[in-house]
Amino acid sequence: MDLIFDVTGLSSEEEKFSDSKKDVLKFLKIIGVDTRFISYTPEKIYINNLRFSKFSRTREATFNKQYPEIEVVRSSLFQKICSRSAKVLTLEIKPNSTILMPEDNFICELLLEPYTRKYGVKLVYDGDYDLKVNPLILDDKVNTIFEGIFAGEGLNLINNDDEIYPLANVSLDWINSFLEADGQDLMECENNDDLANSFSEFLNDVAPQFKENVVSASDFIDMKLKNKN
């Protein structure tokens, strides 16, 4: 059960809060929000996991009294995207590592931002890094697999040791539905192989969940081949 937060006692000179990221996050912690499960932007706070963040409606009302210009986004679709992404990121990211970010990729920015608090990582846009973000989406991963099979090349699995793939388990439909609702630019598939794309469209009509199954099967085959060698 939520408490009704009274922040009137925080009005002393040393407890005044600016609009800086540091102060916004500090205020969220004071009112009981776990900031490891939200994504910060200057205009909006996106909830990644409602239960773990503890960002209740009561806490939102308290937050909005202090920061009325910052919107709190409670998108269930975004929370699903975060859940899919976390299955990759929590396995690949090491604490205090430096991660090279792609330029102008809004969704990757949102997904990686909480890891600056979860794991103490540093996000950079140039220079030295431990891991590089590859914005490969699920649709392109599947189409690249099909392209390799149809070309007689076997499985084309994109998996570089120095890269992480936060969108590899997330479909283009999910990504663009969220981006459109949030007023952001949409993404497009990068794989333009006609046969692979046509086959994916056909399978999507008869078995909408096929992409996840294709990736799981490919990963299983790849693991068996590596163990055999």
Contacts in CASP RR format, 6 or more apart in sequence:
PFRMAT RR
TARGET T0000
AUTHOR 0000-0000-0000
METHOD contacts of the structure
MODEL  1
MDLIFDVTGLSSEEEKFSDSKKDVLKFLKIIGVDTRFISYTPEKIYINNL
RFSKFSRTREATFNKQYPEIEVVRSSLFQKICSRSAKVLTLEIKPNSTIL
MPEDNFICELLLEPYTRKYGVKLVYDGDYDLKVNPLILDDKVNTIFEGIF
AGEGLNLINNDDEIYPLANVSLDWINSFLEADGQDLMECENNDDLANSFS
EFLNDVAPQFKENVVSASDFIDMKLKNKN
2 56 0 8 1.000
2 57 0 8 1.000
2 58 0 8 1.000
2 59 0 8 1.000
3 58 0 8 1.000
4 58 0 8 1.000
5 31 0 8 1.000
5 58 0 8 1.000
5 59 0 8 1.000
5 62 0 8 1.000
7 27 0 8 1.000
7 30 0 8 1.000
7 31 0 8 1.000
7 62 0 8 1.000
7 65 0 8 1.000
7 66 0 8 1.000
9 15 0 8 1.000
10 16 0 8 1.000
10 17 0 8 1.000
10 30 0 8 1.000
17 23 0 8 1.000
17 24 0 8 1.000
17 26 0 8 1.000
17 27 0 8 1.000
17 66 0 8 1.000
19 42 0 8 1.000
19 67 0 8 1.000
21 40 0 8 1.000
21 42 0 8 1.000
24 40 0 8 1.000
24 45 0 8 1.000
24 67 0 8 1.000
24 70 0 8 1.000
25 35 0 8 1.000
25 40 0 8 1.000
25 117 0 8 1.000
27 63 0 8 1.000
27 66 0 8 1.000
27 67 0 8 1.000
28 35 0 8 1.000
28 38 0 8 1.000
28 45 0 8 1.000
28 63 0 8 1.000
29 35 0 8 1.000
31 59 0 8 1.000
31 62 0 8 1.000
31 63 0 8 1.000
32 54 0 8 1.000
32 59 0 8 1.000
33 53 0 8 1.000
33 54 0 8 1.000
33 55 0 8 1.000
33 59 0 8 1.000
33 63 0 8 1.000
34 52 0 8 1.000
34 53 0 8 1.000
34 54 0 8 1.000
35 53 0 8 1.000
35 114 0 8 1.000
35 117 0 8 1.000
36 52 0 8 1.000
36 53 0 8 1.000
36 114 0 8 1.000
36 117 0 8 1.000
36 118 0 8 1.000
37 47 0 8 1.000
37 48 0 8 1.000
37 49 0 8 1.000
37 52 0 8 1.000
37 53 0 8 1.000
37 55 0 8 1.000
37 114 0 8 1.000
38 45 0 8 1.000
38 46 0 8 1.000
38 47 0 8 1.000
38 48 0 8 1.000
38 53 0 8 1.000
38 55 0 8 1.000
38 114 0 8 1.000
39 45 0 8 1.000
39 46 0 8 1.000
39 48 0 8 1.000
39 110 0 8 1.000
39 111 0 8 1.000
39 113 0 8 1.000
39 114 0 8 1.000
40 113 0 8 1.000
41 110 0 8 1.000
41 113 0 8 1.000
42 70 0 8 1.000
43 69 0 8 1.000
43 70 0 8 1.000
43 71 0 8 1.000
44 70 0 8 1.000
44 71 0 8 1.000
44 72 0 8 1.000
44 73 0 8 1.000
45 55 0 8 1.000
45 63 0 8 1.000
45 70 0 8 1.000
45 71 0 8 1.000
45 72 0 8 1.000
45 73 0 8 1.000
46 73 0 8 1.000
46 75 0 8 1.000
46 78 0 8 1.000
46 110 0 8 1.000
47 53 0 8 1.000
47 55 0 8 1.000
47 72 0 8 1.000
47 73 0 8 1.000
47 74 0 8 1.000
47 75 0 8 1.000
47 78 0 8 1.000
47 79 0 8 1.000
48 78 0 8 1.000
48 79 0 8 1.000
48 82 0 8 1.000
48 114 0 8 1.000
49 79 0 8 1.000
49 82 0 8 1.000
49 83 0 8 1.000
50 74 0 8 1.000
50 79 0 8 1.000
55 72 0 8 1.000
60 72 0 8 1.000
63 70 0 8 1.000
63 72 0 8 1.000
64 70 0 8 1.000
64 72 0 8 1.000
73 182 0 8 1.000
75 178 0 8 1.000
75 181 0 8 1.000
75 182 0 8 1.000
77 174 0 8 1.000
77 177 0 8 1.000
77 178 0 8 1.000
77 181 0 8 1.000
78 110 0 8 1.000
78 178 0 8 1.000
80 174 0 8 1.000
81 107 0 8 1.000
81 111 0 8 1.000
81 170 0 8 1.000
81 174 0 8 1.000
81 175 0 8 1.000
81 178 0 8 1.000
82 111 0 8 1.000
84 169 0 8 1.000
84 170 0 8 1.000
85 111 0 8 1.000
85 166 0 8 1.000
85 167 0 8 1.000
85 169 0 8 1.000
85 170 0 8 1.000
87 169 0 8 1.000
88 164 0 8 1.000
88 165 0 8 1.000
88 166 0 8 1.000
88 168 0 8 1.000
88 169 0 8 1.000
89 111 0 8 1.000
89 112 0 8 1.000
89 115 0 8 1.000
89 164 0 8 1.000
89 166 0 8 1.000
92 131 0 8 1.000
92 164 0 8 1.000
93 99 0 8 1.000
93 115 0 8 1.000
93 119 0 8 1.000
93 121 0 8 1.000
93 131 0 8 1.000
93 164 0 8 1.000
94 119 0 8 1.000
94 130 0 8 1.000
95 119 0 8 1.000
95 120 0 8 1.000
95 121 0 8 1.000
96 119 0 8 1.000
96 120 0 8 1.000
96 121 0 8 1.000
96 122 0 8 1.000
97 119 0 8 1.000
97 121 0 8 1.000
97 122 0 8 1.000
97 130 0 8 1.000
97 131 0 8 1.000
98 121 0 8 1.000
98 122 0 8 1.000
98 124 0 8 1.000
98 128 0 8 1.000
98 129 0 8 1.000
98 130 0 8 1.000
98 131 0 8 1.000
99 112 0 8 1.000
99 115 0 8 1.000
99 121 0 8 1.000
99 122 0 8 1.000
99 123 0 8 1.000
99 124 0 8 1.000
99 129 0 8 1.000
99 130 0 8 1.000
99 131 0 8 1.000
99 132 0 8 1.000
99 133 0 8 1.000
99 164 0 8 1.000
100 124 0 8 1.000
100 125 0 8 1.000
100 126 0 8 1.000
100 127 0 8 1.000
100 129 0 8 1.000
100 131 0 8 1.000
100 132 0 8 1.000
100 133 0 8 1.000
101 108 0 8 1.000
101 109 0 8 1.000
101 112 0 8 1.000
101 123 0 8 1.000
101 124 0 8 1.000
101 125 0 8 1.000
101 133 0 8 1.000
102 108 0 8 1.000
102 133 0 8 1.000
102 134 0 8 1.000
102 135 0 8 1.000
103 125 0 8 1.000
105 133 0 8 1.000
105 135 0 8 1.000
106 179 0 8 1.000
106 184 0 8 1.000
106 185 0 8 1.000
107 135 0 8 1.000
107 167 0 8 1.000
107 175 0 8 1.000
107 178 0 8 1.000
107 179 0 8 1.000
107 184 0 8 1.000
107 187 0 8 1.000
108 133 0 8 1.000
108 135 0 8 1.000
108 166 0 8 1.000
108 167 0 8 1.000
111 166 0 8 1.000
111 167 0 8 1.000
112 121 0 8 1.000
112 123 0 8 1.000
112 133 0 8 1.000
112 166 0 8 1.000
113 123 0 8 1.000
115 121 0 8 1.000
116 122 0 8 1.000
116 123 0 8 1.000
130 162 0 8 1.000
131 162 0 8 1.000
131 163 0 8 1.000
131 164 0 8 1.000
132 162 0 8 1.000
132 163 0 8 1.000
132 164 0 8 1.000
133 163 0 8 1.000
133 164 0 8 1.000
133 165 0 8 1.000
133 166 0 8 1.000
134 158 0 8 1.000
134 160 0 8 1.000
134 163 0 8 1.000
134 164 0 8 1.000
134 165 0 8 1.000
135 166 0 8 1.000
135 167 0 8 1.000
136 158 0 8 1.000
136 165 0 8 1.000
136 167 0 8 1.000
136 168 0 8 1.000
136 190 0 8 1.000
137 167 0 8 1.000
137 168 0 8 1.000
137 170 0 8 1.000
137 171 0 8 1.000
137 172 0 8 1.000
137 175 0 8 1.000
137 187 0 8 1.000
137 189 0 8 1.000
138 167 0 8 1.000
138 168 0 8 1.000
138 169 0 8 1.000
138 170 0 8 1.000
138 171 0 8 1.000
138 172 0 8 1.000
138 211 0 8 1.000
138 212 0 8 1.000
138 215 0 8 1.000
139 171 0 8 1.000
139 172 0 8 1.000
139 189 0 8 1.000
139 191 0 8 1.000
139 200 0 8 1.000
139 211 0 8 1.000
140 189 0 8 1.000
140 190 0 8 1.000
140 191 0 8 1.000
141 158 0 8 1.000
141 165 0 8 1.000
141 168 0 8 1.000
141 215 0 8 1.000
142 200 0 8 1.000
142 210 0 8 1.000
142 211 0 8 1.000
142 214 0 8 1.000
142 215 0 8 1.000
143 189 0 8 1.000
143 191 0 8 1.000
143 193 0 8 1.000
143 196 0 8 1.000
143 197 0 8 1.000
143 200 0 8 1.000
144 156 0 8 1.000
144 158 0 8 1.000
144 191 0 8 1.000
144 196 0 8 1.000
145 155 0 8 1.000
145 156 0 8 1.000
145 157 0 8 1.000
145 214 0 8 1.000
145 215 0 8 1.000
145 218 0 8 1.000
146 193 0 8 1.000
146 195 0 8 1.000
146 196 0 8 1.000
146 199 0 8 1.000
146 200 0 8 1.000
146 214 0 8 1.000
147 156 0 8 1.000
147 191 0 8 1.000
147 193 0 8 1.000
147 195 0 8 1.000
147 196 0 8 1.000
148 154 0 8 1.000
148 155 0 8 1.000
148 156 0 8 1.000
148 196 0 8 1.000
149 155 0 8 1.000
150 193 0 8 1.000
150 195 0 8 1.000
150 196 0 8 1.000
150 199 0 8 1.000
155 218 0 8 1.000
155 221 0 8 1.000
155 222 0 8 1.000
157 218 0 8 1.000
157 219 0 8 1.000
157 222 0 8 1.000
158 165 0 8 1.000
159 165 0 8 1.000
159 222 0 8 1.000
167 175 0 8 1.000
168 215 0 8 1.000
169 212 0 8 1.000
169 215 0 8 1.000
171 211 0 8 1.000
172 187 0 8 1.000
172 188 0 8 1.000
172 189 0 8 1.000
175 187 0 8 1.000
176 186 0 8 1.000
176 187 0 8 1.000
179 185 0 8 1.000
179 186 0 8 1.000
179 187 0 8 1.000
180 186 0 8 1.000
189 197 0 8 1.000
191 197 0 8 1.000
200 211 0 8 1.000
203 210 0 8 1.000
204 210 0 8 1.000
204 211 0 8 1.000
207 213 0 8 1.000
END
